């Protein structure tokens, strides 16, 4: 029995061909994440070297604010898309993408306006950065929506090309921003290059985002969308609260130091941020074709990421100071002291994302929301409690302990969800 909108031929695909198709989709996913990681890494490194630790802290505050808005967009627009419209007919996918991308664009316009007003009101060194971020949010969110859309269709190659376009456009934009030498200029350069890629996404897909369809999309997807919204915002909101709290407790330079250490593990953090681009659609396909393999699939995803993060962190510990200063400039000394706890935190998060992908594929929004709220509370408590006790280093160790502990909760809930799952189609994973 197949779910509504599913291609019946999917279940008849020979095992070898199915494995090759899966490998191909995952390969494009890894390639796209590599392109995205390099873009984010290049932006962070270039800005850190150009601005110094304190001013880089201001840029980091704008960055984590973008993360919150991005997760609002994903929760309402693109997370329901990848759960319900992965592997469906082209007509269903195109109709859904038009409304989903329109919703993302609407979120960017509305929250961008709020960010612009807040930035103009704040003034000082922080205000211009937030005002420029508000102007750039629509393009940033639309570019991200195209990536989700392409992976839902199983055409990760298009997402990879789109990220390459962003990276190419970013080069001249960053050169111009460096000549200006302000945080606002770097935010504008980053956002403007993303807007170029967002426009190219319209050409790639042949779809025009329908902002007028946003209300209908939100109404139809409300059983998943609003839970995913709370889940995603609690994740990015926890990061934002930790950044603001750390700045208040230990100074704005501490925010720059933490961001610098995270940049050193940038490839893995970027993969974690965009993990659902690949893993949720693939986990949904595994669930439809071979439900008994879902646990092993999620364990391979999470364990592989955790192991890779530990290996990368070990390599960073062996990196000479001269090379570190070449990469991060004046941020290196304060960031180097945080490599071990940040690595452990990323490894713990990587392990947990395997279970999170399984819960998303099962449509267990209630359980995944419970896990994320618990993890976010631990993250904020560990980060700020550690900062109060031992400053920047204490905050990093507190976050590491919270993240590793929370990954265990994700896996316990995945085990419960798999036990309660029935192979018959359920509403949360059906195509409306």
N, C-alpha and C positions, 0 to 999 in steps of 0.2 A: 504493500500500500504506500503510495507516495503522498507527500504534502501538496496542497493546492498550489499550482504555479510551478511546481518542480518538473524538470524535464524527466519523463519516465525512463529515457535512455541512460540516465546517469547511473541507475542501479544495475544496468546491464553491461556497464563498461568492464572489460576484462581487468583482472587485478594488476597485470603488468602495465597496461595503458593508464590505469588510474594512478599508479605510483609515479609514472613518468609525468603525467599531467600535474600531480601534486608537487613533484620536484621542480617542474618548470615554474609554477606559480610562486613557490617559496623562493626560488632563485631570483625572480624578478622582485619579490618582496625584499630580499636581502640587498639587491642592487639598489632599489629605491631608498631603503633605509641608509645605505652607505652614502648615497648622494645627499640625502637630507642631513645625515650626521655631519658630513663634510661642510655643508653650508652653514649649519649652526655652529660648528667648531670654528670655522674660519671667521665668522662674525664675532664670536666671543673673543678669540685670540687677537684679532685685529683691533677690536675696541679696547681690550685690556692693555695692549701695548701702546695704544695711542693716548689713553686717558689717565692711566694710573689707578691705584687701588680705590681711592675715595670716590672719584668721579665714575669709575667703573661700577661702584656700588649703586649709584643712581641709575645707570643703565640696567643693572640687574633688577632693580625694583620695577622698572618698566617691563622687563622681560617676564618676571613672575606674574605681573598683572595681565600681560598678554596670555600667559598660560591659563589663568582663571577664565578669561573670556573664551579662549579656544575650547576649553572643556565644557563651557555652557553650550557652545555651538555643536560640539560633538554629541553631547547628551541629547539635545533636542532634534538635531538634524541628521547626523550621519551614523551614530551608533544604531538607531533603529533600522537605518537603511541596510547596514551590513548584516544584521541579524535576519531581517525578513526578505531581503532582495538579493541575496547572494545565490547565484546559480539559477535564477528565474529566466523567463523568456525576455528577449530584447525589448519588446514593447512594454512589458511591465517595468523593466529596469529604467527605460528612458522616461516614462511617466513619473516614476518615483524620484529619479535624479533631478528632474526639473523642479519639483517641489522641495526636495531636500536641499539642493543648492540654493534655491530661493530663500529657504528658511535660514541657512547659514549667512547669506548676504544680509538678510533682515536683522539678524542678531548683531552682525558687525556694524550695521548702520546705527542701530539704536544704542548699543553699548558704546560704540565709538563716539556718538554725540555726548553721552554722559561723561566719557573720559576726557573729551575735549573741554567741556565746561569745567570739570574738576581741575584740569591742568591750568586753565586760565585763571581759576580762582586761587590755586596754590602759589603760583609764581615761584620766585627763587630759582634754585638749581634744578629742582625736581619738576616744577610745573611745565616748562617747555617740553620736556621729554614725554610727559603724559599727554599733553595737547597734541603733539605730533603722532603719538601712538593712536589716539582717537581718530585722527584723519586716515591712518593707514589700516585700521582694523577691518573694514569691509573687504579689501583686497587680500589681506592675510587669511581671513577665514574662508573666503571663496576658494583660494588656492588649496587649502587643506581639504575642503569638501570634494574637490575633483579627485584628490588622491584616494579618499575613501570610496568614491563612486567607481573608479577604475578597478580597484581591488574587489569590490563587490561583484563586478562583471567578470572577474578573472583575467583582466587585461592589465596586469601590473606593469607591463612594458610602457604603457602610456603614462602611468604615474611616474615612472623613472625618468622618462623624457621631460615631463613637466618640471620635475625637480632640477634636472640639468639646465633647463631654460632659466629657472630662478637663479641657479648658481652663476650662469654666464652673465645674466643681467646685473648680478650683485657686484661683479668686479669693478666696472666703471663707477657704479654708484658709491662704493666704498672709497674709491680713490678721491672722488669729489668731496665726500664727507670728511675724509682725513685732512683735506686742505682747509675746510671750514673749522674743524677741530672742536666741535661741541657735541654733547650727548644728543641733542635734538637732531642734528644733521645725520648722525649715525642711525637714529630711529627712522628718519625719513628715507634714508638710502635702503635700509633693510625692508621697509614696507613697500616702497616703490618698486623694487625688483620683484617682490612677491606678487604685486598687482600685475606686472607684465606676465608672469607665469599664469596668473588667474585668467587673464584675457586669452592666453593661448589655450587654456583648458577648454574654453568655450568652442574654439576651433577644433580641438581634438575630438571632442564628444559630439559636436554638432547640436548641442543642447543649450538653450537659453534659460538661465535661472528664472523661475517664476516666483517673485516675491508675493504675488497675489495668491499663490497656492499655499503659502506658509500656514495660514490659519487652519486650512483643511488638513494639512500634514500633521500639525500639532494635535488636532482633535483625533485623528485616526491613530496616531502613535502614542497617545497619552499614557497608555498602560505601561509602556516601556520608557518612553521619552522622559517623563518627569522623574522616574526613579533613577534613570541614568544621569539626568541633570544633577540631582542631589549627590549621587555617587561621584561624578566627575568633579563637581565644584568642591566637594569636601576634600578631594585629593589635591587639586591645585590651590584651593583656598587654604589648606593646611600649610602648603609651601609658602604661600604669601604671608600668612600669619607668622610663620617661623622667621621669615626674612624681616618683616617689620619689627617683630619682637626682638630678634637678635640685634637689629640696628639700634633699638632703644636701650638694650641692656649692655651691649659690648661696643657699640659705635658703628657707623656706616661702613668703616673699613672692614669690619668683620663680615658683612654681607658680601663685599667684594672678594674676600679671602675664600669664603665657602663657594662662591660661584666659580672662582678660579680653580679650586680643587675639583669641582664638578666638571669643569671644562676638560680636565685631564682625562676624565672618563666619559667624555662627550659622546663617542660612538655608541656606548651602551645606554646612556641616558636618553639619547634620541630614539634608539630602538624601543626602549620602554615607553616613551611618550606616544609613539606611533604604532605600538604593537598590534593594536586591533585592526590596523590596515590589512595585515596578513593573517594573523592567527585566529581571529574570530570567524571570518568567512571560511577558513580552512577547517576549524574545529566544527563549524556548522555542517560542512560537507561530510566530515568523518562521522558525525552523529547520525546523519541521514543514511550513509552507506554502510557503516560498520560501528554501531553504538558501543560495542564491547571494547573497541580500541581507543575510545576517547581518553581514558585515564592515562594510558601509555603515551598517547600523542601529547597530552598536556605536560606530563612529566618530562618528556624529551625536550619540549620547548623551554620549560622553566629551568630544568637542570642544566641544559646547554648554555643558557644565558648566564646562570650563576657561575658555572665553571669558567666561561670566557671572561667574565668580569674579574674573577680572582686572578686569572693568568695575566690580564692586562694590568691590574693593580700591582702584581709582583714585578712586572717589567718597569712600572713607573718608579718603584722603590730603588731600582738599579740605575735610574737615569741620572747622569751627572748634573750638578748644579748649573754648570755652564749652559747645558742644553735646555734646562728648565727656564733659565733666565732668558734664553733666546726665544722661547715659546711664549712665556707669560710676562716677561719684563719685570717690573717692580712688584708684580703680584706673586711671583714665584715663591719667595721666602715664606710668606704667610700661608700660601696654599699647600706647600710641600708638607707642612706639619699635619695636614688633614688627610693625607692620601690613604692611610690604613683604615680609619673609620668610614670614610666616604666609600672606599672600595667594598667594605663589608656591607654597608647599607645598600649599595647598588646590587651586590650579589643576592642579598635577601629579597630585594624588590624583584629581581629577575626570576627568582624561584617562585615567588607569589604570582607573577603575571601568567605563568602557565595555568595555575588553577583558576585565575580570573577569566582567562579565555574560555575555559570549559564551562564556567557558570554563565557567561554571556551566551555561548552556543546553546546551552540548555534553556535559555530564556528565563533563568532563575533570578530575575531582577531583584526580588525581595531579599534573597540570600546574599547576592553580591553587594547590594546596598548596605546590608548589615555589616558585612566584612569591611567595606570601605570606610564606613563611619568609625568603626573600631580602630582601623589602621590609621586614619587621619587624626583621631584623638590621641593615639599613642605617639604619632609623629610630632604633633605640636607639643605635647607634654614632655616628651623626651628632649626635643630640641631646645625648648625654652627653659626647662628644668636644668638641663645640662649647662646651658649658658649662664644661668644664675649661680651655679656651683663652680664652674671652671671656665667660663668665658667661651671663646670660639671653639677651642678643642673639646670642651665639655659638651657643647651643643652638637658637634659632629658625632661624638660617641653616643650621646643620647638618641640621636636619630638612627644610628646603626642598630642599637639594641631594639628600638621600637620596630624597625623595619623587618629585622630577622624574626622577631617574635610574631609579628602580624602575618608573615607568610605561612606560619603554621595554621593560623585561623582560616586562611583562604583554603588550604588543602582539606581541612576538616569539613568545611562547608561544601566543597566539591564532592567529597565522599558521600555526604548526606544527600546532595542533589542527585547524584548518579543512582543512589539506592532507590530514591523515590521516583525516578524518571520511568515513564512508560513509553514503549516504542510507538504507540499510536500518536498521530499528530496532535499537538496541543496548540492553543490559540497563539501563544507568544512567539512561535517560530513559523507560523503559517503566513503565506502571502495573502493579504487582505483581498 
